[in-house]
């Protein structure tokens, strides 16, 4: 029997991809966005810190990670 390899479409992967998209839209540099997307950091707070509270992306990441 032949096995077909499918890309990793696990639920966790889908969530991380969506989180990454939201963080990049909020202006996070790719490296920080990737770290935050893969973490348990509060996504809404990550966006709020930079958009509503004027926090620098690097500072927001330090607070959240």
C-alpha positions in Angstrom: 0.0 0.0 0.0 1.3 3.4 -0.9 1.3 6.2 1.7 0.6 9.8 0.6 2.4 12.5 2.5 0.2 15.4 3.4 1.6 18.7 4.6 1.3 19.3 8.3 -2.2 20.7 8.7 -2.7 20.0 12.4 -4.9 22.3 14.3 -1.9 23.7 16.2 -0.2 24.5 12.9 -3.3 26.3 11.6 -3.6 28.4 14.8 0.1 29.3 14.7 -0.2 30.4 11.1 -3.3 32.5 11.8 -1.5 34.1 14.9 1.6 34.8 12.7 -0.6 36.6 10.2 -2.3 38.7 12.8 1.0 39.7 14.4 2.6 40.6 11.1 -0.5 42.8 10.3 0.1 44.5 13.6 3.6 45.4 12.4 5.7 42.9 14.3 9.0 42.0 12.6 8.9 38.4 11.3 11.3 37.0 13.9 9.3 38.4 16.8 6.0 37.4 15.2 7.2 33.8 14.8 8.3 33.6 18.4 5.0 35.1 19.7 2.9 33.0 17.3 4.5 29.8 18.6 4.2 30.8 22.2 1.3 30.9 24.7 1.3 34.7 24.7 -2.0 36.5 24.6 -2.5 37.5 21.0 -5.0 40.2 21.7 -2.7 41.8 24.3 0.2 41.5 21.8 -1.7 43.6 19.3 -3.1 46.0 21.9 0.3 46.8 23.4 1.5 48.1 20.0 -1.6 49.5 18.6 -3.4 51.1 21.5 -0.7 51.6 24.1 2.2 52.7 21.8 4.5 50.0 23.0 7.5 49.2 20.8 7.3 45.7 19.2 10.4 44.5 20.9 9.2 45.8 24.3 5.8 44.1 23.9 7.6 40.8 23.0 9.7 41.1 26.2 6.6 41.6 28.3 4.7 38.7 26.7 7.5 36.2 26.4 
